[in-house]
Amino acid sequence: MARMLIVYFSKTGNTKAMAEAIAEGAKEAGAEVIVKTAEEARPSELVDADVIVLGSPAYFGNMAWPLKRFVDESIEVYGKLRGKHGGCFSSGGGVRDAERTVTALTWALEIHGLKVEKGIAIAGSPSGEERERLKEYGRKLAGK
């Protein structure tokens, strides 16, 4: 059974809804899932996870500061995450900004040596169809 850690920041609740849908799908697939905000999570927790998933709203095409701070502080576990699996998600005012944020999140995980599954970017809050896609993403990541 995979152990998944989802770390996200959400100001309006859209990114939180995405995190919850991914977690729901992963749990359905049998994963042990821990969901934490960027303010709650500690970089040392990354070491114990098999799958690491990062989520952020799109702020000028990049991750929000609280998640960026978490990513920057993850330097303390650099070299200890190689070979793990990862995923990313973002919600923005437009899909293009969210896609750029997913790219930034992907780079952060790849620098740590993770194998990152293509992330999910949406505009606004997840619709019913997008929620199902997020749940499927969680199931897929849980199988890594």
C-alpha beads as a LAMMPS data file, in Angstrom:
LAMMPS data file: protein, C-alpha beads

144 atoms
143 bonds

1 atom types
1 bond types

-500.0 500.0 xlo xhi
-500.0 500.0 ylo yhi
-500.0 500.0 zlo zhi

Masses

1 110.0

Atoms # bond

1 1 1 0.000 0.000 0.000
2 1 1 1.405 3.362 -1.033
3 1 1 1.744 6.151 1.470
4 1 1 0.800 9.466 -0.134
5 1 1 1.479 12.951 1.209
6 1 1 -0.494 15.807 -0.340
7 1 1 0.783 19.288 0.517
8 1 1 -1.162 22.271 -0.770
9 1 1 -2.011 25.921 -0.242
10 1 1 -5.511 27.269 -0.836
11 1 1 -6.772 30.784 -0.246
12 1 1 -10.292 30.502 -1.680
13 1 1 -10.908 26.770 -1.281
14 1 1 -10.486 25.743 -4.930
15 1 1 -7.096 24.106 -4.459
16 1 1 -8.302 22.497 -1.221
17 1 1 -11.210 20.940 -3.148
18 1 1 -8.712 19.570 -5.661
19 1 1 -6.560 18.092 -2.880
20 1 1 -9.601 16.458 -1.304
21 1 1 -10.676 14.872 -4.609
22 1 1 -7.183 13.477 -5.249
23 1 1 -7.069 12.114 -1.693
24 1 1 -10.487 10.499 -2.123
25 1 1 -9.383 8.705 -5.290
26 1 1 -6.118 7.557 -3.709
27 1 1 -7.961 6.179 -0.675
28 1 1 -10.351 4.309 -2.976
29 1 1 -7.269 2.676 -4.507
30 1 1 -6.050 1.602 -1.064
31 1 1 -3.405 4.242 -0.377
32 1 1 -2.715 5.670 3.047
33 1 1 -3.185 9.400 2.472
34 1 1 -2.051 12.344 4.568
35 1 1 -3.283 15.781 3.485
36 1 1 -1.646 18.892 4.935
37 1 1 -1.543 22.570 4.146
38 1 1 1.823 24.077 3.294
39 1 1 1.725 25.838 6.661
40 1 1 1.190 22.557 8.565
41 1 1 3.572 20.292 6.655
42 1 1 7.238 19.836 7.458
43 1 1 9.826 18.881 4.823
44 1 1 10.954 15.931 6.967
45 1 1 7.529 14.338 6.309
46 1 1 8.418 13.985 2.627
47 1 1 10.931 11.256 3.439
48 1 1 8.261 8.888 4.783
49 1 1 5.978 9.207 1.740
50 1 1 6.089 6.952 -1.315
51 1 1 4.117 9.469 -3.373
52 1 1 4.366 13.255 -2.936
53 1 1 1.708 15.532 -4.412
54 1 1 1.950 19.340 -4.410
55 1 1 -0.876 21.768 -5.125
56 1 1 -1.138 25.528 -5.354
57 1 1 -3.297 28.235 -6.826
58 1 1 -1.695 30.001 -9.766
59 1 1 -0.202 33.316 -8.702
60 1 1 1.212 35.067 -11.767
61 1 1 1.861 31.651 -13.324
62 1 1 3.726 30.328 -10.305
63 1 1 3.076 28.692 -6.953
64 1 1 1.795 30.702 -4.014
65 1 1 4.319 31.909 -1.452
66 1 1 3.359 29.488 1.383
67 1 1 3.972 26.496 -0.890
68 1 1 7.124 28.088 -2.332
69 1 1 8.436 28.475 1.215
70 1 1 7.716 24.787 1.891
71 1 1 9.493 23.809 -1.338
72 1 1 12.486 26.012 -0.476
73 1 1 12.695 24.491 3.004
74 1 1 12.662 20.999 1.474
75 1 1 16.364 21.500 0.755
76 1 1 16.880 19.881 4.164
77 1 1 15.814 16.522 2.664
78 1 1 17.576 16.954 -0.678
79 1 1 18.983 13.619 -1.833
80 1 1 16.531 11.591 0.262
81 1 1 13.579 11.640 -2.144
82 1 1 15.184 10.210 -5.277
83 1 1 13.076 7.548 -6.976
84 1 1 9.802 8.445 -5.277
85 1 1 6.735 9.279 -7.342
86 1 1 5.031 12.649 -7.521
87 1 1 2.128 14.634 -8.826
88 1 1 1.003 18.263 -9.039
89 1 1 -2.182 20.261 -9.365
90 1 1 -3.193 23.886 -9.680
91 1 1 -6.248 26.086 -10.002
92 1 1 -6.049 29.531 -11.515
93 1 1 -8.071 32.318 -13.023
94 1 1 -7.272 30.686 -16.347
95 1 1 -6.001 27.273 -17.355
96 1 1 -2.827 28.722 -18.882
97 1 1 -1.663 30.223 -15.564
98 1 1 -2.521 26.982 -13.775
99 1 1 -0.527 24.988 -16.355
100 1 1 2.505 27.194 -15.746
101 1 1 2.128 26.615 -12.010
102 1 1 1.954 22.855 -12.566
103 1 1 5.200 23.156 -14.538
104 1 1 6.880 24.998 -11.638
105 1 1 5.658 22.371 -9.154
106 1 1 6.841 19.580 -11.450
107 1 1 10.308 21.111 -11.681
108 1 1 10.548 21.329 -7.904
109 1 1 9.771 17.623 -7.541
110 1 1 12.031 16.611 -10.427
111 1 1 14.951 18.475 -8.859
112 1 1 14.481 16.174 -5.863
113 1 1 14.687 13.184 -8.223
114 1 1 11.002 12.234 -8.260
115 1 1 9.265 10.582 -11.195
116 1 1 6.396 13.021 -11.734
117 1 1 3.067 12.116 -13.324
118 1 1 1.674 14.840 -15.630
119 1 1 -0.219 17.276 -13.413
120 1 1 -3.728 18.694 -13.547
121 1 1 -4.511 22.370 -14.170
122 1 1 -8.006 23.872 -14.027
123 1 1 -9.642 27.289 -14.013
124 1 1 -11.600 28.134 -10.863
125 1 1 -13.203 25.487 -8.694
126 1 1 -13.397 21.884 -9.922
127 1 1 -16.579 20.984 -11.807
128 1 1 -18.139 17.538 -11.433
129 1 1 -16.201 16.256 -14.441
130 1 1 -12.940 17.776 -13.198
131 1 1 -13.535 16.307 -9.748
132 1 1 -13.808 12.846 -11.317
133 1 1 -10.588 13.477 -13.248
134 1 1 -8.869 14.472 -9.984
135 1 1 -10.117 11.320 -8.256
136 1 1 -8.772 9.237 -11.153
137 1 1 -5.450 11.069 -10.817
138 1 1 -5.374 10.095 -7.140
139 1 1 -6.091 6.455 -8.006
140 1 1 -3.345 6.493 -10.638
141 1 1 -0.795 8.012 -8.262
142 1 1 -1.755 5.506 -5.553
143 1 1 -0.743 2.708 -7.912
144 1 1 2.834 3.996 -8.179

Bonds

1 1 1 2
2 1 2 3
3 1 3 4
4 1 4 5
5 1 5 6
6 1 6 7
7 1 7 8
8 1 8 9
9 1 9 10
10 1 10 11
11 1 11 12
12 1 12 13
13 1 13 14
14 1 14 15
15 1 15 16
16 1 16 17
17 1 17 18
18 1 18 19
19 1 19 20
20 1 20 21
21 1 21 22
22 1 22 23
23 1 23 24
24 1 24 25
25 1 25 26
26 1 26 27
27 1 27 28
28 1 28 29
29 1 29 30
30 1 30 31
31 1 31 32
32 1 32 33
33 1 33 34
34 1 34 35
35 1 35 36
36 1 36 37
37 1 37 38
38 1 38 39
39 1 39 40
40 1 40 41
41 1 41 42
42 1 42 43
43 1 43 44
44 1 44 45
45 1 45 46
46 1 46 47
47 1 47 48
48 1 48 49
49 1 49 50
50 1 50 51
51 1 51 52
52 1 52 53
53 1 53 54
54 1 54 55
55 1 55 56
56 1 56 57
57 1 57 58
58 1 58 59
59 1 59 60
60 1 60 61
61 1 61 62
62 1 62 63
63 1 63 64
64 1 64 65
65 1 65 66
66 1 66 67
67 1 67 68
68 1 68 69
69 1 69 70
70 1 70 71
71 1 71 72
72 1 72 73
73 1 73 74
74 1 74 75
75 1 75 76
76 1 76 77
77 1 77 78
78 1 78 79
79 1 79 80
80 1 80 81
81 1 81 82
82 1 82 83
83 1 83 84
84 1 84 85
85 1 85 86
86 1 86 87
87 1 87 88
88 1 88 89
89 1 89 90
90 1 90 91
91 1 91 92
92 1 92 93
93 1 93 94
94 1 94 95
95 1 95 96
96 1 96 97
97 1 97 98
98 1 98 99
99 1 99 100
100 1 100 101
101 1 101 102
102 1 102 103
103 1 103 104
104 1 104 105
105 1 105 106
106 1 106 107
107 1 107 108
108 1 108 109
109 1 109 110
110 1 110 111
111 1 111 112
112 1 112 113
113 1 113 114
114 1 114 115
115 1 115 116
116 1 116 117
117 1 117 118
118 1 118 119
119 1 119 120
120 1 120 121
121 1 121 122
122 1 122 123
123 1 123 124
124 1 124 125
125 1 125 126
126 1 126 127
127 1 127 128
128 1 128 129
129 1 129 130
130 1 130 131
131 1 131 132
132 1 132 133
133 1 133 134
134 1 134 135
135 1 135 136
136 1 136 137
137 1 137 138
138 1 138 139
139 1 139 140
140 1 140 141
141 1 141 142
142 1 142 143
143 1 143 144
